[in-house]
Amino acid sequence: MPDKLEELVRAALAAAQAAGDLPEFDVADMGFERPADSANGDWSSTVAMRSARLAHCAPAKIAAAIQANIPADPCLAKVEVAGPGFINFYLNTASANDIFRQVREQGDDFARSNMGAGQKVQVEYVSANPVGPLHIGHGRWAALGDSLCNVMELAGFDVEREYYINDHGSQMDVFGHSISKRYLQLVELMGEGKTREDAVAVLLADREAYVADEEDKRPESHPYTDAFNEALGGNAYAGDYIVDLAARFVGIDGDGLAAASEDERCASFRERGYKMMLESIRETCHTARCDFDVWFSERSLYEKGEDGTSAVDRALAKLDELGYLFRDEAGALWFRSTDFGDDKDRVLIKTNGEYTYFASDVAYHWNKFQRVDHVIDLWGADHHGYIKRIQSVCEALGYPEQFEVVLGQLVNLLRDGVPVRMSKRKGTMVAFDELLAEVGPDATRYTLVAKSNNQMIDFDIEAVKRQDNTNPVYYVQYAHARICSILRRAAGVSVKEAAELGMDAVAERAVGSDYDLGLLTDASEAALARKLAELPSLVESCARDRAPFRLTHYAEELAGHFHSFYAACQVLPSEGRPLDAGLSHARLAVVDATRRALALTLRLIGVNAPQAM
């Protein structure tokens, strides 16, 4: 409808200029928007205010001239000028309700636009080290990142989802040594006659006692964990999953690696454990409905090519060629990030020849821009101080304004309002896959997307699991299930038959092809039409502002409008309550359009739209 109204306004503007009522000028944006108050029309244009300087006229005069020259059109009931120059358009009933037909005909393509114009954008998110399971903080990034990609795709961007695997560096050796020590403890316990399962139980109970003994008053209750920490100097991965990995290797290798050197044993466990952990991360992401197009290995940046150089070597050589590198007196290599507004220069290679994490990031981001036009990284808020150095290197490499970071706040995990105690030092983080198993992907995804990334989330496990209208995801899904029930009754099919046919086919049978939307005159029907018409511009704003959380608000509002409509308007005839067949079919079209819009909104945030609950 905005496209149609824009044609009318441009025709009116041309007529007013031809008649000499307005001077010659051109304006690109007609400024159409939905008035917050339906009393101000179905659509409003701010073109008069936007063009006042160009026309050297008061906005009210421009608006009046346009209003006087608006061509007659059957979709318009009236056009009014209000305030300082708003042009308000009131549609006739059938035209205002045409949104129901549009939603039904366009289906999953409703709200699709070309705002992104095919720009190739890479979104990188989660990217946890492959040395442990994902936790709820990673889960927030999975839900947010995937939802953002969905809305950007619908808005016309060519999106690539990427996970950066931090599989290079000292943390990988720490991981290998951690498994090695637990493996040796299991072998020792089994040498005393315990089964592998019993040995695992001993270590887990010992670790549990260690976690409970916060003040270390009962060291005799956790000797194995104390020995583990002492052997590794406190620099270890301490979670239960390390014991589990060690037990898997006992099952594979027996005690065969107990006699090997520590370096040999560490290397073996590091590489095999890394593959196991990465596969576990892939499975968790898949369960969370978060699949990636690219899994990019940090190690690949250090692999030497045929010319004997690595991606890191080539990236640093490029910066050196551009004049942005220097060495200090001790021999360390630095990037002149202060040339781009950073508060200090950044080291790339230490005096001992060791590459910093920043060196990897330089090569990685240069690699990204060989593949895409624009890069979006999703980081935790604690990485805020890292933004400027990456922006600086992207600018140095010739990609200014093509790199952006979306920062996110923490997630507080609670159970019935009581914080779930977690300690990263002691390895007592709640694994994301455990949360998904208990709560389910739908409620988890919805809750983790429901707030702006700039806000902290209180994720109360029991509240999120609640099956009543106090739980937003249940409220929205119930609205969809209720709609499907209405359509099934109208079509005369069972739940099983509907599942076999598909709800689109059921809806076609229920609604039919001949319905008159002009019969819909109730205020609740008009409110639903306005709410449905908001979705295309909402999707664009979610993509533009990197704000998919707005979709959850919209879903709840749409569900609320539907419940109000269903309470006010009879949809199906029943015994003692006859209903005109034409009105019934028109209202069934309303019901089906709402179903499609709800399902699309939920799909964009990775949540199922159930047909029955």
C-alpha positions in Angstrom: 0.0 0.0 0.0 2.8 2.6 0.7 3.9 2.1 -3.0 0.4 2.8 -4.2 0.1 5.9 -2.0 3.5 7.1 -3.1 2.3 7.0 -6.8 -0.7 9.1 -5.8 1.4 11.7 -3.9 3.9 12.0 -6.8 1.1 12.5 -9.2 -0.4 15.1 -7.0 2.9 16.9 -6.6 3.5 17.0 -10.3 -0.1 18.3 -10.9 0.4 21.1 -8.3 3.7 22.1 -9.9 2.3 22.1 -13.4 -0.6 24.3 -12.2 1.9 26.7 -10.6 0.6 26.0 -7.1 4.1 24.8 -6.1 7.6 25.5 -7.4 9.7 22.9 -9.2 11.5 20.6 -6.8 12.0 16.8 -6.3 12.1 14.8 -3.1 13.3 11.2 -2.9 11.6 10.0 0.2 7.9 10.5 0.7 8.2 9.7 4.4 5.3 7.2 4.7 4.7 5.8 8.1 2.0 4.2 10.2 0.4 6.8 12.6 0.5 5.6 16.2 -3.1 6.6 16.6 -5.5 5.1 14.1 -7.6 8.3 14.4 -4.8 9.9 12.3 -5.4 7.6 9.4 -4.0 4.3 8.1 -0.9 6.0 6.6 0.7 9.3 7.0 3.3 11.2 4.8 5.8 13.7 6.0 6.8 14.8 2.5 5.6 18.4 3.1 8.1 18.8 6.0 10.8 17.0 4.1 10.5 19.3 1.1 9.9 22.7 2.8 13.5 23.9 2.2 13.6 22.7 -1.3 10.3 24.4 -2.1 10.9 27.5 0.0 7.3 27.1 1.2 5.7 26.4 4.5 5.0 22.7 5.0 1.3 23.4 5.5 1.0 25.0 2.1 2.8 22.1 0.4 0.6 19.6 2.1 -2.6 21.5 1.1 -1.5 21.7 -2.5 -0.8 17.9 -2.6 -4.1 17.1 -0.9 -6.0 19.2 -3.4 -4.4 17.4 -6.3 -4.6 13.8 -5.1 -6.1 11.7 -7.9 -9.3 9.9 -7.2 -8.7 6.3 -6.3 -11.1 3.6 -5.0 -8.7 2.6 -2.2 -9.0 6.0 -0.5 -11.8 7.1 1.8 -10.4 10.5 2.5 -7.1 12.5 2.7 -6.6 15.1 5.4 -3.8 17.6 6.3 -3.0 17.8 10.0 -0.6 19.6 12.3 2.4 21.3 10.7 1.9 19.5 7.4 1.2 15.8 7.9 -0.8 14.3 5.1 -3.0 11.5 6.5 -4.6 8.9 4.3 -7.7 7.0 5.3 -8.3 3.8 3.3 -11.7 2.3 2.6 -12.6 -0.9 4.5 -11.8 -3.3 1.7 -8.4 -1.6 1.0 -7.5 -1.5 4.6 -8.3 -5.2 5.0 -6.5 -6.2 1.8 -3.5 -6.9 4.0 -5.2 -10.2 5.0 -5.2 -11.2 1.3 -1.6 -10.1 0.8 -0.3 -12.1 3.8 -2.2 -15.2 2.7 -1.0 -15.0 -0.9 2.6 -14.2 -0.1 3.1 -16.6 2.8 6.8 -16.8 3.8 7.6 -14.1 1.3 5.5 -11.6 3.2 7.8 -8.9 4.7 10.5 -9.8 2.2 12.3 -6.7 0.9 15.3 -5.7 -1.1 16.7 -3.3 1.5 20.0 -5.1 1.6 20.3 -5.1 -2.2 22.1 -8.4 -2.1 25.1 -7.0 -0.1 27.2 -10.0 1.1 27.4 -9.8 4.8 29.2 -12.2 7.2 28.0 -12.6 10.7 30.4 -14.3 13.1 29.0 -15.4 16.5 29.4 -17.9 19.3 33.1 -18.7 18.4 33.8 -20.3 21.8 37.2 -22.0 22.4 36.9 -25.7 21.5 38.1 -26.7 25.0 34.8 -27.0 26.8 31.1 -27.1 26.3 29.0 -24.1 25.5 27.3 -22.2 28.3 24.3 -20.0 28.4 26.3 -16.9 27.5 27.3 -18.7 24.2 23.6 -19.7 23.9 22.6 -16.1 23.8 24.9 -15.4 21.0 23.7 -18.5 19.1 20.0 -17.3 19.4 20.8 -13.7 18.7 23.2 -14.3 15.8 21.0 -16.8 14.0 17.9 -14.6 14.4 19.8 -11.6 13.1 20.9 -13.6 10.1 17.3 -14.7 9.4 15.9 -11.1 9.4 18.8 -9.8 7.3 18.2 -12.5 4.7 14.5 -11.6 4.6 15.5 -8.0 4.2 17.5 -8.8 1.1 21.1 -9.3 2.4 23.2 -12.2 1.2 24.2 -13.6 4.6 27.0 -15.9 5.6 27.0 -17.5 9.1 30.5 -18.1 10.5 31.9 -19.8 13.6 35.6 -18.9 14.3 37.3 -21.9 16.0 40.0 -20.7 18.4 42.1 -23.8 18.0 45.6 -22.2 18.0 47.5 -21.1 21.1 48.4 -22.0 24.6 44.8 -22.8 25.7 45.0 -25.9 23.5 48.0 -27.2 25.4 46.3 -26.5 28.8 43.4 -28.5 27.5 45.6 -31.5 26.6 47.4 -31.4 29.9 44.1 -31.3 31.8 42.9 -34.4 30.1 46.3 -36.1 30.6 46.3 -35.6 34.3 42.7 -36.9 34.7 43.6 -39.9 32.5 46.6 -40.8 34.8 44.3 -40.5 37.9 41.8 -42.9 36.3 44.5 -45.3 35.4 45.8 -45.2 39.0 42.4 -45.9 40.4 41.8 -48.7 38.0 45.2 -50.1 39.0 43.8 -50.4 42.5 41.0 -52.7 41.2 38.3 -50.2 40.4 36.2 -50.4 37.2 36.4 -47.4 34.9 32.9 -46.4 35.9 33.8 -46.5 39.6 37.0 -44.6 39.0 35.1 -41.9 37.2 32.6 -41.8 40.1 35.5 -41.3 42.6 36.9 -38.3 40.6 33.5 -36.7 40.2 32.7 -37.0 43.9 36.1 -35.7 44.8 35.5 -32.7 42.5 32.1 -32.1 44.0 33.6 -32.1 47.4 36.2 -29.6 46.2 33.6 -27.2 44.8 31.6 -27.4 48.1 34.7 -26.8 50.2 35.1 -23.1 49.3 37.3 -22.2 52.2 39.4 -25.4 51.8 38.8 -26.6 55.3 38.5 -30.3 54.3 41.3 -31.0 51.9 41.1 -34.7 52.8 37.7 -34.8 51.0 39.2 -33.8 47.7 42.8 -35.1 47.3 42.5 -35.9 43.6 41.3 -32.4 42.6 44.0 -30.8 44.8 46.6 -33.0 43.1 45.1 -32.1 39.7 45.4 -28.4 40.4 48.9 -28.7 41.9 50.2 -30.6 38.9 49.0 -28.0 36.5 49.8 -25.0 38.6 46.1 -24.0 38.8 46.2 -23.4 35.0 43.7 -26.1 34.0 40.3 -26.8 32.7 38.5 -28.3 35.7 35.0 -29.2 34.6 33.4 -32.6 34.9 33.6 -32.9 31.1 37.4 -33.3 31.4 36.9 -36.4 33.5 34.4 -37.6 31.0 36.9 -37.1 28.1 39.7 -38.8 30.0 37.3 -41.8 30.6 36.6 -42.0 26.9 40.4 -42.2 26.2 40.8 -44.9 28.9 38.1 -46.8 27.0 40.0 -46.3 23.7 43.6 -46.6 24.8 43.4 -48.5 28.1 46.5 -47.7 30.1 48.7 -47.6 27.0 49.5 -43.9 27.2 50.4 -43.9 30.9 54.0 -44.8 30.1 54.3 -42.2 27.3 56.0 -38.8 27.9 53.8 -36.0 29.1 54.3 -34.1 25.9 53.4 -37.1 23.8 50.4 -37.9 25.9 49.3 -34.2 26.0 49.6 -33.9 22.2 47.5 -37.0 21.6 44.7 -36.0 24.0 44.8 -32.4 22.8 44.1 -33.3 19.2 41.6 -36.0 19.8 39.9 -34.2 22.6 39.7 -31.1 20.4 37.8 -33.0 17.7 35.5 -34.5 20.3 34.8 -31.1 21.8 34.2 -29.5 18.5 31.8 -32.2 17.4 29.9 -31.7 20.7 29.7 -27.9 20.1 28.4 -28.5 16.6 25.7 -30.8 18.0 24.7 -28.3 20.7 24.5 -25.5 18.1 22.4 -27.7 15.8 20.0 -28.6 18.7 19.7 -24.8 19.3 18.7 -24.5 15.6 21.9 -22.6 15.0 23.8 -24.1 12.0 26.8 -22.3 10.4 27.8 -22.0 6.8 31.5 -21.8 7.7 33.6 -23.2 10.5 36.8 -21.3 10.2 39.9 -22.7 12.0 42.4 -20.3 13.5 45.1 -22.9 12.8 44.6 -22.4 9.1 45.9 -18.9 9.4 49.3 -20.3 10.4 49.6 -23.0 7.8 52.4 -22.4 5.3 51.5 -22.3 1.6 53.6 -23.3 -1.4 55.4 -20.0 -1.1 56.4 -20.7 2.4 54.2 -18.0 4.0 51.1 -18.2 6.1 48.0 -16.0 6.1 49.4 -14.3 9.2 52.7 -13.7 7.4 51.0 -12.2 4.4 48.6 -10.0 6.5 51.6 -8.6 8.5 53.6 -8.0 5.3 50.7 -6.1 3.9 50.5 -3.8 7.0 54.3 -3.4 6.8 54.1 -2.4 3.1 51.5 0.2 4.1 53.9 1.6 6.7 51.9 0.6 9.8 54.3 -1.7 11.6 57.4 -1.0 13.6 59.8 -2.9 16.0 60.8 -1.7 19.4 64.2 -2.0 20.9 63.5 -5.4 22.3 62.5 -6.7 18.9 58.7 -6.9 19.4 56.6 -6.1 16.3 53.9 -3.5 16.7 50.9 -2.1 14.8 50.5 1.7 14.7 46.9 1.6 15.8 47.2 5.1 17.3 47.3 6.3 13.7 43.6 5.4 13.6 42.5 6.8 17.0 43.3 3.9 19.3 44.7 4.8 22.7 47.9 2.9 22.2 49.8 0.8 19.6 49.3 -2.9 19.7 51.8 -5.7 19.8 51.7 -8.4 17.1 54.7 -10.5 17.8 56.3 -10.6 21.3 60.0 -10.4 22.0 60.2 -14.2 22.3 58.8 -14.5 18.8 55.3 -15.7 20.0 52.3 -14.3 18.0 49.6 -12.5 20.0 45.9 -13.2 19.6 45.7 -9.8 17.8 48.0 -11.2 15.1 45.5 -13.9 14.4 42.7 -11.4 14.3 44.5 -9.2 11.8 44.9 -12.1 9.4 41.4 -13.4 10.1 39.6 -10.1 9.4 41.7 -9.6 6.3 40.6 -13.0 5.1 36.9 -12.1 5.8 37.1 -9.1 3.5 38.4 -11.3 0.7 35.0 -13.1 0.9 32.3 -10.6 1.9 31.4 -6.9 1.6 30.6 -6.3 5.3 31.5 -8.0 8.5 29.5 -8.1 11.8 31.1 -9.7 14.9 29.0 -10.5 17.9 31.0 -10.2 21.1 30.5 -10.1 24.8 30.4 -6.7 26.5 33.7 -7.6 28.3 35.4 -7.3 24.8 34.5 -3.7 24.4 38.1 -2.5 24.7 39.1 -4.7 21.8 36.8 -3.0 19.2 39.0 0.0 18.4 42.1 -2.1 17.5 40.2 -4.3 15.1 38.5 -1.3 13.6 41.9 0.3 13.2 43.4 -2.7 11.4 40.4 -3.0 9.1 40.7 0.7 8.2 44.5 0.3 7.7 43.8 -2.6 5.3 41.4 -0.5 3.3 38.0 -1.5 4.7 36.8 1.6 6.6 33.1 1.5 7.8 32.8 -2.2 6.7 33.4 -3.7 10.1 31.0 -3.5 13.0 30.6 -5.1 16.4 27.4 -6.0 18.2 28.1 -6.2 22.0 25.9 -8.2 24.3 25.4 -8.3 28.1 25.5 -11.3 30.4 22.8 -13.8 31.1 21.9 -14.4 34.8 20.7 -17.9 35.3 18.1 -18.5 38.0 15.8 -21.2 39.2 12.5 -20.0 40.8 14.1 -16.6 41.4 17.2 -18.0 43.1 20.6 -17.4 41.2 22.2 -20.6 40.0 25.7 -20.5 41.4 28.4 -20.8 38.8 32.1 -20.6 39.0 34.2 -20.7 35.9 37.4 -21.2 38.0 36.0 -24.4 39.5 34.3 -25.5 36.2 30.8 -25.3 37.5 29.3 -23.5 34.5 25.8 -24.8 33.5 26.3 -26.4 30.0 24.0 -25.0 27.3 23.1 -28.5 26.0 21.8 -29.4 29.5 19.7 -26.2 29.5 18.3 -27.0 26.1 17.4 -30.5 27.2 15.6 -29.3 30.3 13.9 -26.2 28.9 13.6 -27.0 25.2 14.9 -25.1 22.1 11.7 -23.0 21.7 11.5 -21.5 25.1 15.3 -21.1 25.2 15.6 -19.4 21.9 12.6 -17.1 22.6 13.9 -16.0 26.0 17.4 -15.4 24.8 16.2 -13.2 21.9 13.5 -11.4 23.8 15.7 -8.5 25.1 18.0 -6.1 23.4 21.6 -7.2 23.3 22.4 -4.1 25.4 20.3 -5.5 28.3 21.2 -8.3 30.7 18.8 -11.2 30.7 17.5 -13.0 33.8 16.8 -16.5 32.6 14.7 -18.2 35.2 14.5 -21.9 34.3 11.3 -22.6 36.0 9.5 -19.5 34.7 10.6 -20.3 31.1 9.3 -23.8 31.4 5.9 -22.6 32.7 2.9 -23.7 30.5 0.6 -20.7 31.0 0.0 -17.2 29.7 2.6 -15.7 32.1 5.2 -17.2 29.9 5.5 -15.1 26.7 6.6 -18.0 24.4 3.7 -20.2 25.6 1.3 -17.3 25.1 2.4 -16.7 21.5 2.6 -20.4 20.6 -0.8 -21.0 22.1 -2.3 -18.3 19.9 -0.9 -20.1 16.9 -2.2 -23.5 18.1 -5.6 -21.9 18.8 -5.8 -20.5 15.2 -4.9 -24.0 13.8 -7.7 -25.5 15.8 -10.2 -23.0 14.4 -9.1 -23.7 10.8 -9.2 -27.5 11.4 -12.8 -27.2 12.6 -13.8 -25.0 9.7 -12.2 -27.5 7.3 -13.6 -30.5 9.1 -10.3 -32.3 9.6 -8.6 -33.9 12.6 -5.2 -33.0 14.0 -3.7 -36.1 12.3 -5.3 -35.2 9.0 -4.1 -31.7 9.3 -0.6 -32.8 9.9 -0.7 -34.9 6.8 -2.3 -32.2 4.6 -0.3 -29.3 6.0 -1.9 -26.2 7.5 -1.8 -24.2 4.3 -4.0 -26.8 2.6 -6.3 -27.0 5.6 -6.6 -23.2 5.5 -7.4 -23.2 1.8 -10.2 -25.7 2.4 -11.5 -23.7 5.4 -11.4 -20.2 3.8 -12.1 -21.0 0.2 -11.2 -18.7 -2.7 -14.2 -16.4 -2.6 -14.3 -14.1 0.4 -15.2 -10.4 0.8 -12.9 -8.5 3.1 -15.2 -5.5 2.8 -17.5 -7.3 5.3 -14.9 -6.8 8.1 -15.9 -3.7 10.0 -15.2 -4.5 13.6 -12.6 -2.5 15.4 -10.7 -5.6 16.4 -10.5 -6.6 12.8 -9.1 -3.2 11.9 -6.5 -3.5 14.7 -5.4 -6.8 13.4 -5.0 -5.5 9.9 -2.9 -2.6 11.1 -0.7 -4.9 13.2 -0.1 -7.3 10.3 0.8 -4.4 8.0 3.6 -3.4 10.4 5.6 -6.6 9.9 7.5 -5.6 6.6 8.8 -2.4 8.1 9.5 -4.1 11.4 11.7 -6.7 9.7 13.6 -4.0 7.9 14.2 -2.1 11.2 15.3 -5.4 12.9 17.9 -5.9 10.1 19.0 -2.3 9.9 19.4 -1.9 13.7 20.6 -5.4 14.3 17.7 -5.8 16.7 15.8 -9.1 16.3 14.4 -8.8 19.8 11.7 -6.5 18.4 10.1 -9.6 16.8 9.2 -11.1 20.2 7.4 -7.9 21.2 5.6 -8.0 17.9 4.6 -11.6 18.3 3.1 -11.0 21.7 1.2 -7.9 20.4 -0.1 -9.8 17.4 -1.2 -12.7 19.6 -2.9 -10.2 21.9 -4.8 -8.6 19.0 -5.9 -12.0 17.8 -7.3 -13.0 21.2 -9.2 -9.7 21.3 -10.5 -10.3 17.8 -11.6 -13.8 18.7 -13.4 -12.6 21.8 -15.2 -9.9 19.9 -16.0 -11.6 16.6 -17.7 -14.9 16.0 -15.8 -16.8 13.3 -17.7 -20.1 12.9 -21.5 -20.8 13.1 -22.6 -23.0 16.0 -25.8 -24.4 17.4 -27.9 -21.5 18.4 -25.5 -19.0 17.0 -25.9 -18.8 13.2 -23.5 -16.7 11.2 -23.6 -15.4 7.6 -21.4 -17.6 5.5 -19.8 -14.7 3.7 -18.8 -13.1 7.0 -17.5 -16.4 8.4 -15.2 -17.0 5.4 -13.9 -13.4 5.6 -13.1 -13.9 9.2 -11.5 -17.2 8.5 -9.2 -15.3 6.1 -8.3 -13.0 9.0 -7.6 -16.1 11.1 -5.4 -17.6 8.5 -3.4 -14.4 7.7 -2.7 -14.1 11.4 -1.5 -17.7 11.5 0.9 -17.1 8.7 2.3 -13.9 10.2 2.8 -15.5 13.6 4.5 -18.5 12.1 6.8 -16.3 10.0 7.7 -14.2 13.0 8.5 -17.2 15.2 10.5 -18.8 12.4 12.7 -15.7 12.1 13.7 -16.2 15.8 14.1 -19.9 15.5 11.0 -20.9 17.4 8.4 -23.5 16.2 4.8 -22.6 15.6 2.9 -25.6 17.0 -0.4 -26.7 15.4 -1.7 -28.1 18.7 -0.8 -27.8 22.4 
